[in-house]
Amino acid sequence: MRLAFMGTPDFAVPGLSELIAAGHEIAAVYTQPPRPAGRGHKLRKSPIHELAESFGLEVRTPENFKSAEDKQAFQALDLDLAVVIAYGLILPKAILESPRLGCINLHGSLLPRWRGAAPVQRAIMAGDTTTGVQLMQMERGLDTGPILLSETVEILETDTSGSLHDKLSHIGANMLPRALAALSRDGLVPTTQATDGVTYAEKITPEEARIDWRQPAAMLDCHIRGLSPFPGAWFDLTDSDGKSVRCKALMSQAHDRMSAQKPGTIIEADTRLIVACGEGAVSLKKLQRSGKSVQAVDEFLRGFPLSPGQMLA
């Protein structure tokens, strides 16, 4: 097929790689424009931008599709299909209807649950035990189109949003060649999404990343793993000089140890770091102090000793 690929972050990289390997003609790759990043705020190209350039593909980076010029340039590609994975722009009707077979989107949840921007994080944060990846025929609503192909994935108690992200992106990428082959012979039957069970995966805000020790341990564990590695669930602790230090918890496990101590109180801090919650306790496995690298908890405690009874804020 003659395709346009539209995507931006790492999640989209395996999908573009699979389409190239399958021999499809990629007429153009659309991605978000380079953005300032890092301490020097230098412009950084997206992962898809870099991959596309490495294969010598044409890369286009419109800020949006409001201009007639951008719409006409897309329509002039004379496409069979556009494949969209985490592109980051809302596509207008003129774009959605331009390719012969329309536009399909690879989404990291089992719709209609977790429509929107952060489905992987929200699934773990909510304590879901299953999720999946789906190919959807795009329409003007937010992730409302009919489903073309699905794969269900178990969410493990050891999964973080990072590990689940990688699983879903590779499973989804492997679906693409099969789906496109079936589409070319009208072999996929669209299934309308259910009207009940709709939830929205809103973007993660900095405020909600802060750990609230008053939550039950099981909920807090999901919160920590759902925000790992980015942006990272965080709390404050006090160093030996009495200064407040920001710390991220990047891996945890709900602990069956019960405690009558106030939420946020350290119960154990030798080779393990166990903290009282509103119900039960949580064992913190990986930590990262501000400006430092990620450390396993025993290594962290050797360099930053903590004591039972100390409070985490």
KEVO-81544 format. One record per residue (C-alpha): x negated, y, z. Coordinates in steps of 0.05 Angstrom, whole numbers, plus 5000, padded with zeros to 4 digits. Each point is the difference from the previous one (the first is absolute). Layout:
% residues N
XYZ;...
//
This chain:
% residues 313
500050005000;498250734992;500150275071;498950615042;497549865070;501950495055;496849925069;495350325049;497449645063;496349355013;506749635003;500750104924;493049784981;501249244995;506150134957;496250414948;494449495000;504949434986;503250374942;493350154969;497849275008;506649764969;498350384937;505550515000;498750664964;499450555052;501750634960;498850465059;499149985075;503750525043;497550155070;500050565052;495050564986;493349995038;501050265071;495150315051;497349465046;494649885052;496250505042;497850404939;507150014971;497349814932;505049794948;500849245000;503249604945;505249485019;498149255000;504349914938;496650594965;493249695013;502149304977;503250274937;493950404981;495549395011;504049654946;499950604953;507550125006;503150684990;501850315068;505350545008;501250375065;506150464995;502150345064;507249824982;504349884939;503850655001;496750294938;502749834931;492849914978;498749435050;506549664982;498550044925;493049735010;502949405036;505449884948;494850044945;496649385028;505649584968;499949495057;503249335010;499850075075;497250425057;497549635062;500250415064;496549825066;499650525056;499350574951;502350555048;504350414952;507549974987;501249854927;505450404964;505349684956;496250174936;494049605023;504049415027;503749924935;494250124952;496849304996;503949484960;500949565062;500150575050;495650035062;498849465052;497450115070;496249535046;502350135072;497249715065;506349795036;506449594990;504950544978;504550325021;495949955065;494550515003;501250444940;495150574996;492850185014;497449555056;503449314995;494049595023;498750415063;507450055018;501249254993;494649845052;501950585045;507249765001;497949295020;502449684935;497849284991;500749984924;499150504944;498249924927;498550334934;505050134945;500250234928;505650494989;503050334939;499450735015;505750495002;500750715026;501549805073;494549865051;498349264992;507349854983;499149634934;501849274985;494949465020;496549614946;495349555040;498549885074;495049655045;501149935075;494150055048;499649825074;497450545046;495249685049;498850225072;492850154979;502050434940;498350734997;502750474947;493149934967;500249244995;507349994978;498750554949;494649574968;504349384998;505950354969;495950374948;496749364975;506549605000;503450574962;494350044950;500649264986;507550094986;498950524946;497549564942;505749505012;505150565004;497750344937;500049354961;507149875023;502250724985;497449944929;504949434986;505750275043;498649465051;501150425064;507050105027;500650645042;503249915068;503650595031;497550195069;504449875060;503750615026;499149815074;493449955038;497150634969;494250305039;495150544981;492549975010;498450735015;492950254997;496149905064;499350665038;494050165044;504550105060;502949294999;493149694997;498950165073;500849395045;505750045050;498149515056;507250015025;502049554942;500649255010;493549624984;502949644939;502350664969;493450345016;496149434968;504150094936;498850755002;492549915006;499449474945;504850384954;495650625003;493449634990;495450194967;503350664981;501750475031;498749605064;504149995063;496450435051;499650185073;495550435044;495349775054;495250365047;492449914997;495050025058;499550764993;507550085007;500950184926;505949744960;498049534944;504749814942;500049264986;503549574947;502649305014;499349604936;501749305023;504049735058;504049435028;506150015045;497949685066;504449595046;496850295062;505150375041;498350615041;503650475046;495050554984;501850644965;499949954923;493250194973;496249725060;494049564984;501149315031;493649674977;493650304968;494349504999;499549634933;507450144989;504050645003;507149875025;504750595011;506750025035;506050184957;507250175015;501249254997;494249515003;493050184978;496050074937;492949754986;496050484957;495349624953;496850544955;498850735017;497050614969;497950625037;500350664963;493950074955;497849285013;500549354962;505249465013;497949525057;502449355029;502550115071;494149685036;495050434961;504350615013;500149875075;492449915003;499050704972;506050335033;501549655067;507150045026;502949775067;506449675023;504750525026;497750534951;505550344960;500450064925;504050594973;
//
